[in-house]
Amino acid sequence: MSFIHFIDKDESVHKSISGLSLIVLRGSNKDIKKARNQFIENDIPFTDFTETMTGDTYKEQLEKTKETSEEAMNYFCIVAFGEKEVLNPITKKFSLWH
């Protein structure tokens, strides 16, 4: 990854923006869960964000997450990093976010 600072006309700094093109896709909770499992199986670096990670304090978010099974988890997003030839077959059911 390559992160750079973008500076606007007013000299306001937008820090740590990817210098590489990123493709943003969307999918259902079911699609995200399936992709997550495939990322794990294929040792693909990823991070996810779930409903239990919102609201309250981070300690309460950690507790909500610990009390929720993976099956019951409601995924908001997942981010993976890898070669498109590896990621495309996993994310093919996702649609372009616009």
All heavy atoms as an XYZ file, in Angstrom:
800
protein
N       0.842     -1.179      0.000
C       0.000      0.000      0.000
C       0.882      1.235      0.000
O       1.993      1.224      0.492
C      -0.919      0.024      1.214
C      -2.001     -1.030      1.246
S      -3.240     -0.906     -0.046
C      -3.959      0.679      0.224
N       0.338      2.272     -0.503
C       1.021      3.550     -0.567
C       0.041      4.620     -0.106
O      -0.990      4.837     -0.747
C       1.458      3.822     -2.005
O       1.944      5.135     -2.139
N       0.336      5.267      1.007
C      -0.546      6.303      1.535
C       0.148      7.649      1.426
O       1.312      7.789      1.791
C      -0.934      6.013      2.983
C      -1.777      4.793      3.122
C      -1.230      3.587      3.526
C      -3.130      4.835      2.821
C      -2.014      2.455      3.640
C      -3.922      3.704      2.941
C      -3.364      2.517      3.348
N      -0.568      8.629      0.904
C      -0.017      9.966      0.735
C      -1.017     10.986      1.265
O      -2.176     10.670      1.494
C       0.315     10.252     -0.748
C      -0.919     10.060     -1.636
C       1.450      9.370     -1.221
C      -0.686     10.356     -3.112
N      -0.539     12.205      1.464
C      -1.405     13.290      1.904
C      -1.879     14.065      0.676
O      -1.083     14.434     -0.182
C      -0.676     14.244      2.846
C      -0.162     13.607      4.098
N      -0.825     12.597      4.757
C       0.961     13.834      4.803
C      -0.129     12.245      5.828
N       0.958     12.966      5.867
N      -3.172     14.314      0.591
C      -3.744     15.161     -0.444
C      -3.987     16.525      0.185
O      -4.555     16.614      1.274
C      -5.079     14.594     -0.951
C      -4.940     13.446     -1.908
C      -4.389     12.235     -1.514
C      -5.361     13.576     -3.224
C      -4.272     11.182     -2.399
C      -5.250     12.529     -4.120
C      -4.697     11.325     -3.708
N      -3.551     17.586     -0.489
C      -3.724     18.939      0.026
C      -4.655     19.684     -0.925
O      -4.418     19.716     -2.128
C      -2.374     19.653      0.158
C      -1.460     18.846      1.079
C      -2.558     21.083      0.667
C      -0.042     19.323      1.140
N      -5.715     20.269     -0.361
C      -6.679     20.971     -1.217
C      -6.277     22.426     -1.417
O      -5.244     22.879     -0.914
C      -8.111     20.831     -0.679
C      -8.317     21.464      0.680
O      -7.607     22.435      1.022
O      -9.217     20.991      1.400
N      -7.067     23.142     -2.179
C      -6.795     24.541     -2.531
C      -6.639     25.429     -1.299
O      -5.882     26.399     -1.306
C      -7.917     25.068     -3.427
C      -7.699     26.469     -3.940
C      -8.824     26.875     -4.868
C      -8.615     28.292     -5.371
N      -9.682     28.702     -6.295
N      -7.357     25.098     -0.219
C      -7.307     25.882      1.010
C      -6.174     25.447      1.945
O      -6.132     25.856      3.099
C      -8.641     25.789      1.747
C      -9.793     26.303      0.904
O      -9.614     27.349      0.244
O     -10.851     25.649      0.893
N      -5.291     24.576      1.424
C      -4.159     24.053      2.194
C      -4.589     23.120      3.327
O      -3.831     22.868      4.258
C      -3.266     25.177      2.746
C      -2.643     26.044      1.669
C      -1.663     25.295      0.787
O      -0.862     24.505      1.314
O      -1.708     25.497     -0.451
N      -5.804     22.635      3.273
C      -6.274     21.655      4.245
C      -5.728     20.286      3.829
O      -5.800     19.909      2.657
C      -7.802     21.636      4.272
O      -8.262     20.712      5.220
N      -5.184     19.560      4.791
C      -4.537     18.284      4.497
C      -5.512     17.128      4.721
O      -6.160     17.044      5.771
C      -3.278     18.101      5.366
C      -2.626     16.762      5.099
C      -2.297     19.241      5.140
N      -5.609     16.261      3.750
C      -6.393     15.026      3.831
C      -5.371     13.897      3.919
O      -4.799     13.485      2.912
C      -7.308     14.891      2.610
C      -8.169     16.104      2.406
N      -9.410     16.214      2.972
C      -7.945     17.268      1.739
C      -9.935     17.384      2.647
N      -9.063     18.045      1.899
N      -5.124     13.431      5.149
C      -4.009     12.529      5.426
C      -4.304     11.080      5.064
O      -5.438     10.618      5.109
C      -3.641     12.595      6.910
C      -3.117     13.935      7.336
C      -2.734     13.909      8.797
C      -2.178     15.258      9.209
N      -1.706     15.250     10.589
N      -3.235     10.406      4.756
C      -3.208      8.949      4.585
C      -4.254      8.432      3.610
O      -4.977      7.482      3.896
C      -3.359      8.257      5.942
O      -2.311      8.646      6.798
N      -4.320      9.047      2.431
C      -5.203      8.588      1.368
C      -4.392      7.644      0.487
O      -3.218      7.882      0.205
C      -5.734      9.782      0.534
C      -6.409     10.820      1.428
C      -6.655      9.306     -0.577
C      -7.628     10.328      2.176
N      -5.007      6.588      0.035
C      -4.289      5.628     -0.783
C      -3.801      6.277     -2.067
O      -4.558      6.944     -2.774
C      -5.186      4.439     -1.121
O      -4.486      3.553     -1.982
N      -2.537      6.082     -2.368
C      -1.972      6.537     -3.625
C      -2.281      5.573     -4.748
O      -2.015      5.851     -5.907
N      -2.836      4.430     -4.404
C      -3.212      3.417     -5.389
C      -4.719      3.425     -5.563
O      -5.461      3.752     -4.643
C      -2.764      2.024     -4.908
C      -1.278      1.876     -4.574
C      -1.027      0.522     -3.937
C      -0.435      2.057     -5.817
N      -5.161      3.051     -6.723
C      -6.603      2.978     -6.968
C      -7.230      1.898     -6.094
O      -6.680      0.818     -5.933
C      -6.870      2.641     -8.430
O      -6.407      3.664     -9.256
N      -8.367      2.233     -5.535
C      -9.120      1.275     -4.730
C     -10.484      1.092     -5.380
O     -11.095      2.050     -5.827
C      -9.303      1.781     -3.297
C      -8.027      2.020     -2.510
C      -8.358      2.650     -1.169
C      -7.261      0.728     -2.313
N     -10.948     -0.130     -5.415
C     -12.267     -0.422     -5.951
C     -13.171     -0.726     -4.771
O     -12.855     -1.572     -3.935
C     -12.221     -1.608     -6.926
C     -11.316     -1.247     -8.108
C     -13.615     -1.981     -7.390
C     -11.021     -2.393     -9.036
N     -14.292     -0.025     -4.687
C     -15.231     -0.220     -3.590
C     -16.447     -0.953     -4.135
O     -17.101     -0.504     -5.070
C     -15.646      1.127     -2.961
C     -16.637      0.902     -1.826
C     -14.413      1.882     -2.471
N     -16.710     -2.100     -3.547
C     -17.833     -2.941     -3.947
C     -18.810     -3.046     -2.798
O     -18.467     -2.792     -1.642
C     -17.327     -4.337     -4.327
C     -16.248     -4.405     -5.404
C     -15.720     -5.829     -5.527
C     -16.783     -3.921     -6.731
N     -20.024     -3.464     -3.096
C     -20.985     -3.695     -2.016
C     -21.625     -5.059     -2.216
O     -21.765     -5.556     -3.333
C     -22.019     -2.599     -1.948
C     -22.927     -2.533     -3.141
C     -23.932     -1.437     -2.938
N     -24.740     -1.286     -4.139
C     -25.682     -0.413     -4.275
N     -25.956      0.409     -3.291
N     -26.372     -0.332     -5.378
N     -21.989     -5.619     -1.084
C     -22.638     -6.926     -1.099
C     -23.487     -7.083      0.133
O     -23.422     -6.287      1.072
N     -24.244     -8.143      0.138
C     -25.108     -8.422      1.284
C     -24.288     -8.937      2.461
O     -23.120     -9.308      2.313
C     -26.151     -9.469      0.893
O     -25.511    -10.725      0.684
N     -24.910     -8.961      3.615
C     -24.277     -9.536      4.802
C     -23.812    -10.961      4.498
O     -22.699    -11.349      4.849
C     -25.260     -9.506      5.976
C     -24.625     -9.932      7.279
O     -23.602     -9.412      7.676
N     -25.259    -10.878      7.946
N     -24.641    -11.722      3.805
C     -24.303    -13.105      3.447
C     -23.069    -13.146      2.543
O     -22.175    -13.972      2.743
C     -25.498    -13.755      2.749
C     -25.275    -15.184      2.336
C     -26.527    -15.725      1.649
C     -26.264    -17.125      1.122
N     -27.425    -17.668      0.416
N     -23.011    -12.244      1.563
C     -21.853    -12.188      0.666
C     -20.581    -11.834      1.422
O     -19.515    -12.402      1.172
C     -22.081    -11.155     -0.444
C     -23.152    -11.553     -1.438
O     -23.436    -12.770     -1.576
O     -23.720    -10.648     -2.076
N     -20.688    -10.881      2.349
C     -19.519    -10.478      3.132
C     -19.039    -11.631      4.003
O     -17.832    -11.895      4.087
C     -19.820     -9.223      3.975
C     -20.073     -8.023      3.055
C     -18.680     -8.921      4.949
C     -20.554     -6.774      3.765
N     -19.952    -12.344      4.643
C     -19.566    -13.500      5.466
C     -18.856    -14.559      4.626
O     -17.841    -15.127      5.042
C     -20.792    -14.130      6.129
C     -21.314    -13.362      7.312
C     -22.470    -14.096      7.965
C     -23.025    -13.304      9.119
N     -23.983    -14.055      9.907
N     -19.395    -14.823      3.444
C     -18.794    -15.832      2.560
C     -17.393    -15.393      2.131
O     -16.442    -16.182      2.172
C     -19.681    -16.055      1.339
C     -19.174    -17.127      0.419
C     -20.135    -17.365     -0.733
C     -19.584    -18.440     -1.662
N     -20.441    -18.661     -2.818
N     -17.253    -14.122      1.745
C     -15.948    -13.603      1.344
C     -14.970    -13.679      2.510
O     -13.808    -14.070      2.338
C     -16.078    -12.169      0.847
N     -15.427    -13.329      3.698
C     -14.574    -13.374      4.889
C     -14.015    -14.769      5.106
O     -12.822    -14.949      5.351
C     -15.364    -12.912      6.117
C     -14.565    -12.852      7.388
C     -15.447    -12.389      8.557
N     -14.681    -12.238      9.757
C     -14.383    -13.244     10.595
N     -14.810    -14.473     10.352
N     -13.664    -13.011     11.680
N     -14.877    -15.758      5.006
C     -14.428    -17.154      5.176
C     -13.412    -17.541      4.110
O     -12.430    -18.232      4.397
C     -15.621    -18.104      5.162
C     -16.460    -17.985      6.422
O     -15.958    -17.622      7.483
N     -17.732    -18.273      6.308
N     -13.626    -17.087      2.875
C     -12.681    -17.400      1.804
C     -11.358    -16.662      1.997
O     -10.297    -17.205      1.692
C     -13.293    -17.068      0.441
C     -14.418    -18.031      0.081
C     -15.075    -17.670     -1.239
O     -15.465    -16.530     -1.447
N     -15.176    -18.658     -2.119
N     -11.395    -15.449      2.522
C     -10.162    -14.735      2.822
C      -9.367    -15.492      3.885
O      -8.147    -15.627      3.777
C     -10.443    -13.307      3.302
C     -11.052    -12.399      2.259
C     -11.862    -11.352      2.642
C     -10.832    -12.591      0.913
C     -12.429    -10.495      1.704
C     -11.386    -11.747     -0.053
C     -12.190    -10.698      0.344
N     -10.052    -15.987      4.897
C      -9.386    -16.769      5.950
C      -8.779    -18.035      5.359
O      -7.603    -18.340      5.593
C     -10.378    -17.114      7.086
C     -10.782    -15.843      7.845
C      -9.782    -18.146      8.040
C     -11.956    -16.017      8.796
N      -9.565    -18.775      4.578
C      -9.097    -20.026      3.971
C      -7.885    -19.820      3.065
O      -7.020    -20.689      2.975
C     -10.215    -20.671      3.154
C     -11.352    -21.227      3.974
C     -12.563    -21.611      3.125
O     -12.470    -21.602      1.875
O     -13.612    -21.912      3.729
N      -7.833    -18.672      2.398
C      -6.756    -18.403      1.440
C      -5.666    -17.487      1.987
O      -4.821    -17.013      1.230
C      -7.358    -17.802      0.160
C      -8.181    -18.813     -0.590
O      -7.650    -19.720     -1.204
N      -9.509    -18.682     -0.520
N      -5.693    -17.257      3.292
C      -4.671    -16.452      3.966
C      -4.508    -15.075      3.314
O      -3.401    -14.594      3.092
C      -3.337    -17.199      4.001
C      -2.410    -16.670      5.075
O      -2.913    -16.179      6.106
O      -1.178    -16.725      4.881
N      -5.649    -14.446      2.992
C      -5.669    -13.120      2.394
C      -5.848    -12.090      3.506
O      -6.784    -12.207      4.302
C      -6.815    -13.001      1.364
C      -6.569    -13.983      0.201
C      -6.961    -11.575      0.865
C      -7.743    -14.119     -0.744
N      -4.969    -11.084      3.583
C      -5.115    -10.059      4.628
C      -6.435     -9.296      4.472
O      -6.791     -8.882      3.367
C      -3.932     -9.117      4.390
C      -2.995     -9.852      3.497
C      -3.807    -10.844      2.733
N      -7.149     -9.125      5.572
C      -8.421     -8.412      5.546
C      -8.742     -7.862      6.923
O      -8.150     -8.263      7.928
C      -9.567     -9.327      5.081
C     -10.026    -10.300      6.126
C     -11.088     -9.980      6.971
C      -9.391    -11.518      6.300
C     -11.510    -10.865      7.950
C      -9.804    -12.409      7.273
C     -10.864    -12.080      8.100
N      -9.691     -6.955      6.949
C     -10.298     -6.515      8.197
C     -11.779     -6.316      7.934
O     -12.175     -6.062      6.793
C      -9.641     -5.222      8.747
O     -10.125     -4.986     10.067
C      -9.918     -4.037      7.868
N     -12.582     -6.500      8.946
C     -14.020     -6.317      8.775
C     -14.556     -5.370      9.833
O     -13.862     -5.055     10.796
C     -14.767     -7.658      8.803
C     -14.496     -8.467     10.058
O     -14.626     -7.910     11.174
O     -14.171     -9.655      9.945
N     -15.763     -4.904      9.599
C     -16.412     -3.987     10.531
C     -17.848     -4.446     10.698
O     -18.566     -4.634      9.715
C     -16.358     -2.553      9.993
C     -16.803     -1.529     10.987
C     -15.972     -1.121     12.012
C     -18.065     -0.967     10.900
C     -16.390     -0.169     12.937
C     -18.490     -0.023     11.810
C     -17.646      0.369     12.838
N     -18.259     -4.653     11.945
C     -19.576     -5.196     12.233
C     -20.431     -4.227     13.042
O     -19.926     -3.247     13.605
C     -19.462     -6.513     13.020
O     -18.970     -6.218     14.329
C     -18.544     -7.513     12.340
N     -21.701     -4.550     13.114
C     -22.638     -3.734     13.878
C     -22.235     -3.627     15.347
O     -22.451     -2.594     15.976
C     -24.040     -4.329     13.747
C     -25.134     -3.499     14.359
C     -26.516     -4.065     14.067
O     -26.643     -5.266     13.781
O     -27.467     -3.283     14.126
N     -21.622     -4.667     15.885
C     -21.217     -4.656     17.294
C     -20.094     -3.664     17.570
O     -19.805     -3.373     18.719
C     -20.756     -6.057     17.752
O     -19.601     -6.438     16.989
C     -21.852     -7.083     17.596
N     -19.484     -3.143     16.509
C     -18.366     -2.210     16.649
C     -18.815     -0.756     16.574
O     -18.003      0.138     16.366
C     -17.326     -2.499     15.565
C     -16.734     -3.882     15.657
S     -15.726     -4.213     14.211
C     -15.297     -5.923     14.513
N     -20.121     -0.519     16.758
C     -20.651      0.844     16.698
C     -21.262      1.234     18.039
O     -21.681      0.379     18.816
C     -21.734      0.974     15.600
O     -22.830      0.113     15.914
C     -21.175      0.616     14.237
N     -21.337      2.544     18.274
C     -21.988      3.057     19.474
C     -21.209      2.800     20.744
O     -20.207      2.103     20.754
N     -21.641      3.407     21.797
C     -21.058      3.204     23.119
C     -19.546      3.452     23.104
O     -19.010      4.071     22.212
C     -21.396      1.811     23.656
C     -22.898      1.523     23.671
O     -23.670      2.449     23.974
O     -23.283      0.382     23.353
N     -18.851      2.944     24.102
C     -17.395      3.075     24.173
C     -16.755      1.867     23.512
O     -17.406      0.843     23.274
C     -16.925      3.123     25.631
O     -17.151      1.844     26.242
C     -17.630      4.224     26.420
N     -15.465      1.960     23.227
C     -14.789      0.824     22.610
C     -14.824     -0.411     23.509
O     -14.907     -1.540     23.029
C     -13.351      1.180     22.199
C     -12.334      1.123     23.315
C     -11.618     -0.036     23.571
C     -12.092      2.230     24.115
C     -10.683     -0.101     24.589
C     -11.174      2.189     25.131
C     -10.469      1.014     25.367
O      -9.547      0.963     26.385
N     -14.818     -0.204     24.829
C     -14.888     -1.348     25.747
C     -16.238     -2.056     25.618
O     -16.303     -3.281     25.602
C     -14.648     -0.905     27.192
C     -13.220     -0.501     27.451
C     -13.016     -0.084     28.898
C     -11.572      0.331     29.107
N     -11.302      0.735     30.480
N     -17.307     -1.270     25.512
C     -18.637     -1.866     25.334
C     -18.753     -2.525     23.961
O     -19.378     -3.580     23.822
C     -19.717     -0.800     25.524
C     -19.811     -0.357     26.978
C     -20.604      0.923     27.168
O     -20.482      1.849     26.351
O     -21.345      0.982     28.170
N     -18.110     -1.942     22.950
C     -18.099     -2.555     21.620
C     -17.374     -3.901     21.645
O     -17.827     -4.876     21.044
C     -17.429     -1.624     20.605
C     -18.201     -0.358     20.344
C     -17.410      0.640     19.531
O     -16.420      0.311     18.889
N     -17.844      1.887     19.552
N     -16.260     -3.945     22.362
C     -15.521     -5.205     22.494
C     -16.377     -6.267     23.177
O     -16.395     -7.436     22.767
C     -14.226     -4.986     23.295
C     -13.100     -4.262     22.584
C     -12.007     -3.868     23.581
C     -12.523     -5.114     21.472
N     -17.091     -5.852     24.215
C     -17.954     -6.779     24.946
C     -19.111     -7.265     24.066
O     -19.425     -8.464     24.046
C     -18.482     -6.120     26.221
C     -19.164     -7.081     27.165
C     -18.259     -8.195     27.661
O     -17.048     -7.964     27.851
O     -18.776     -9.322     27.851
N     -19.751     -6.339     23.324
C     -20.847     -6.737     22.420
C     -20.342     -7.732     21.377
O     -21.022     -8.704     21.069
C     -21.434     -5.512     21.697
C     -22.357     -4.665     22.514
C     -23.139     -3.672     21.660
C     -22.249     -2.679     20.977
N     -22.960     -1.602     20.276
N     -19.151     -7.488     20.865
C     -18.583     -8.388     19.861
C     -18.303     -9.755     20.479
O     -18.625    -10.792     19.884
C     -17.296     -7.785     19.257
O     -17.607     -6.509     18.698
C     -16.719     -8.688     18.184
N     -17.761     -9.756     21.676
C     -17.433    -11.019     22.358
C     -18.690    -11.838     22.663
O     -18.652    -13.061     22.684
C     -16.665    -10.724     23.644
C     -16.095    -11.951     24.290
C     -15.171    -11.584     25.426
C     -14.516    -12.842     25.935
N     -13.266    -12.597     26.623
N     -19.816    -11.156     22.857
C     -21.070    -11.830     23.189
C     -21.883    -12.245     21.951
O     -22.945    -12.844     22.084
C     -21.922    -10.918     24.064
C     -21.332    -10.664     25.438
C     -22.083     -9.617     26.228
O     -22.992     -8.958     25.662
O     -21.753     -9.441     27.415
N     -21.386    -11.924     20.752
C     -22.112    -12.224     19.517
C     -21.380    -13.297     18.730
O     -20.173    -13.167     18.472
C     -22.236    -10.950     18.655
O     -22.842     -9.916     19.441
C     -23.077    -11.200     17.418
N     -22.097    -14.352     18.359
C     -21.470    -15.417     17.573
C     -21.214    -14.933     16.156
O     -21.863    -14.000     15.670
C     -22.386    -16.646     17.523
O     -23.543    -16.369     16.765
N     -20.290    -15.573     15.467
C     -19.993    -15.207     14.079
C     -21.237    -15.364     13.220
O     -21.514    -14.546     12.350
C     -18.838    -16.056     13.540
C     -18.140    -15.456     12.327
C     -18.909    -15.599     11.032
O     -19.610    -16.614     10.868
O     -18.824    -14.707     10.184
N     -22.016    -16.383     13.495
C     -23.262    -16.638     12.754
C     -24.242    -15.479     12.877
O     -24.916    -15.112     11.923
C     -23.904    -17.935     13.269
C     -25.260    -18.243     12.687
C     -25.209    -18.773     11.267
O     -24.154    -19.279     10.869
O     -26.226    -18.639     10.562
N     -24.291    -14.862     14.063
C     -25.236    -13.769     14.308
C     -24.681    -12.395     13.953
O     -25.397    -11.402     14.012
C     -25.655    -13.785     15.781
N     -23.413    -12.351     13.563
C     -22.760    -11.078     13.270
C     -23.378    -10.408     12.046
O     -23.648    -11.054     11.040
C     -21.270    -11.336     13.016
C     -20.353    -10.199     13.306
S     -20.315     -9.601     15.010
C     -19.396    -10.853     15.857
N     -23.633     -9.098     12.157
C     -24.128     -8.302     11.033
C     -22.959     -7.468     10.520
O     -22.519     -6.530     11.182
C     -25.284     -7.404     11.476
C     -25.869     -6.609     10.332
O     -25.799     -7.014      9.175
N     -26.434     -5.465     10.650
N     -22.460     -7.823      9.333
C     -21.295     -7.151      8.762
C     -21.700     -5.903      8.002
O     -22.613     -5.932      7.190
C     -20.534     -8.098      7.833
C     -19.814     -9.177      8.598
C     -20.429    -10.391      8.872
C     -18.526     -8.980      9.066
C     -19.776    -11.380      9.593
C     -17.861     -9.958      9.786
C     -18.492    -11.153     10.046
O     -17.850    -12.119     10.755
N     -20.979     -4.804      8.250
C     -21.179     -3.564      7.510
C     -20.210     -3.499      6.327
O     -20.554     -3.003      5.266
C     -20.965     -2.354      8.398
C     -22.069     -2.120      9.398
C     -21.867     -1.256     10.450
C     -23.293     -2.747      9.299
C     -22.872     -1.002     11.381
C     -24.306     -2.507     10.218
C     -24.088     -1.630     11.256
N     -18.978     -3.972      6.539
C     -18.007     -3.944      5.445
C     -16.856     -4.891      5.735
O     -16.679     -5.371      6.849
C     -17.482     -2.526      5.222
S     -16.420     -1.900      6.521
N     -16.101     -5.138      4.677
C     -14.868     -5.911      4.781
C     -13.891     -5.303      3.790
O     -14.285     -4.845      2.718
C     -15.117     -7.410      4.514
C     -13.895     -8.239      4.889
C     -15.547     -7.659      3.068
C     -14.187     -9.728      5.015
N     -12.639     -5.260      4.169
C     -11.586     -4.727      3.316
C     -10.518     -5.792      3.187
O     -10.057     -6.327      4.197
C     -10.967     -3.444      3.926
C      -9.828     -2.935      3.073
C     -12.022     -2.380      4.140
N     -10.150     -6.107      1.951
C      -9.114     -7.110      1.712
C      -8.018     -6.500      0.859
O      -8.256     -5.564      0.084
C      -9.707     -8.322      1.025
N      -6.826     -7.026      0.989
C      -5.696     -6.537      0.227
C      -5.052     -7.717     -0.489
O      -4.683     -8.707      0.125
C      -4.673     -5.874      1.154
C      -3.485     -5.320      0.425
C      -3.596     -4.155     -0.311
C      -2.278     -5.977      0.457
C      -2.505     -3.644     -0.991
C      -1.182     -5.477     -0.213
C      -1.293     -4.311     -0.943
N      -4.964     -7.608     -1.821
C      -4.327     -8.675     -2.576
C      -4.388     -8.408     -4.064
O      -4.917     -7.393     -4.525
N      -3.844     -9.344     -4.804
C      -3.853     -9.252     -6.261
C      -5.272     -9.437     -6.777
O      -6.022    -10.280     -6.270
C      -2.929    -10.321     -6.854
C      -1.472    -10.175     -6.457
C      -0.828     -8.936     -7.044
O      -1.200     -8.531     -8.163
O       0.046     -8.358     -6.370
N      -5.633     -8.663     -7.794
C      -7.003     -8.725     -8.297
C      -7.343    -10.115     -8.838
O      -8.483    -10.539     -8.747
C      -7.267     -7.644     -9.343
C      -6.544     -7.794    -10.644
C      -6.924     -6.665    -11.585
C      -6.194     -6.797    -12.906
N      -6.538     -5.736    -13.832
N      -6.359    -10.834     -9.355
C      -6.616    -12.177     -9.868
C      -7.034    -13.133     -8.752
O      -7.739    -14.106     -8.989
C      -5.373    -12.738    -10.588
C      -4.971    -11.982    -11.826
C      -4.183    -10.689    -11.547
O      -3.666    -10.510    -10.426
O      -4.128     -9.859    -12.468
N      -6.607    -12.841     -7.535
C      -6.960    -13.659     -6.369
C      -8.282    -13.183     -5.764
O      -9.130    -13.999     -5.379
C      -5.832    -13.601     -5.309
C      -6.224    -14.361     -4.055
C      -4.529    -14.145     -5.889
N      -8.483    -11.865     -5.702
C      -9.679    -11.307     -5.065
C     -10.924    -11.391     -5.949
O     -12.025    -11.610     -5.438
C      -9.437     -9.850     -4.661
C      -8.346     -9.604     -3.627
C      -8.196     -8.115     -3.369
C      -8.618    -10.343     -2.340
N     -10.774    -11.199     -7.246
C     -11.937    -11.156     -8.136
C     -12.843    -12.387     -8.046
O     -14.064    -12.230     -7.995
C     -11.507    -10.910     -9.579
C     -11.152     -9.463     -9.845
O     -11.376     -8.584     -9.018
N     -10.580     -9.207    -11.008
N     -12.300    -13.598     -8.035
C     -13.212    -14.757     -7.928
C     -14.012    -14.772     -6.620
O     -15.133    -15.274     -6.581
C     -12.273    -15.964     -8.002
C     -11.039    -15.464     -8.669
C     -10.920    -14.020     -8.261
N     -13.463    -14.198     -5.571
C     -14.133    -14.172     -4.267
C     -15.197    -13.080     -4.224
O     -16.259    -13.254     -3.625
C     -13.095    -13.981     -3.129
C     -12.148    -15.185     -3.095
C     -13.787    -13.773     -1.786
C     -10.977    -15.025     -2.150
N     -14.927    -11.960     -4.880
C     -15.824    -10.803     -4.792
C     -16.724    -10.644     -6.021
O     -17.411     -9.626     -6.142
C     -15.005     -9.506     -4.601
O     -14.114     -9.338     -5.713
C     -14.215     -9.552     -3.304
N     -16.779    -11.638     -6.875
C     -17.512    -11.505     -8.141
C     -19.009    -11.255     -7.961
O     -19.645    -10.687     -8.833
C     -17.273    -12.725     -9.022
C     -17.824    -14.023     -8.474
C     -17.456    -15.192     -9.360
C     -17.892    -16.487     -8.706
N     -17.348    -17.633     -9.374
N     -19.594    -11.639     -6.820
C     -21.025    -11.403     -6.595
C     -21.318    -10.015     -6.042
O     -22.456     -9.615     -5.943
C     -21.593    -12.464     -5.646
C     -21.678    -13.830     -6.266
C     -22.487    -14.765     -5.432
C     -22.633    -16.098     -6.173
N     -23.522    -16.990     -5.501
N     -20.270     -9.279     -5.720
C     -20.446     -7.929     -5.224
C     -20.661     -6.986     -6.406
O     -20.226     -7.253     -7.512
C     -19.192     -7.477     -4.458
C     -19.001     -8.170     -3.141
C     -18.744     -9.526     -3.054
C     -19.051     -7.448     -1.957
C     -18.554    -10.160     -1.849
C     -18.860     -8.073     -0.737
C     -18.625     -9.427     -0.688
N     -21.351     -5.871     -6.164
C     -21.564     -4.892     -7.226
C     -20.751     -3.635     -6.917
O     -20.391     -3.375     -5.769
C     -23.048     -4.562     -7.363
O     -23.553     -4.062     -6.143
N     -20.498     -2.871     -7.950
C     -19.735     -1.644     -7.787
C     -20.534     -0.651     -6.945
O     -21.713     -0.445     -7.169
C     -19.430     -1.034     -9.162
C     -18.488      0.147     -9.194
C     -17.112     -0.235     -8.634
C     -18.346      0.649    -10.613
N     -19.882     -0.056     -5.938
C     -20.524      0.938     -5.085
C     -20.522      2.265     -5.828
O     -19.510      2.724     -6.325
C     -19.741      1.095     -3.768
C     -20.430      2.000     -2.812
C     -20.297      3.345     -2.739
C     -21.366      1.643     -1.810
N     -21.081      3.851     -1.741
C     -21.756      2.814     -1.159
C     -21.917      0.438     -1.401
C     -22.656      2.836     -0.106
C     -22.812      0.463     -0.354
C     -23.178      1.637      0.275
N     -21.698      2.860     -5.918
C     -21.763      4.174     -6.585
C     -22.807      5.041     -5.911
O     -23.563      4.660     -5.124
C     -22.061      4.042     -8.066
C     -23.354      3.346     -8.370
N     -23.470      1.986     -8.307
C     -24.556      3.805     -8.748
C     -24.716      1.636     -8.644
N     -25.387      2.740     -8.916
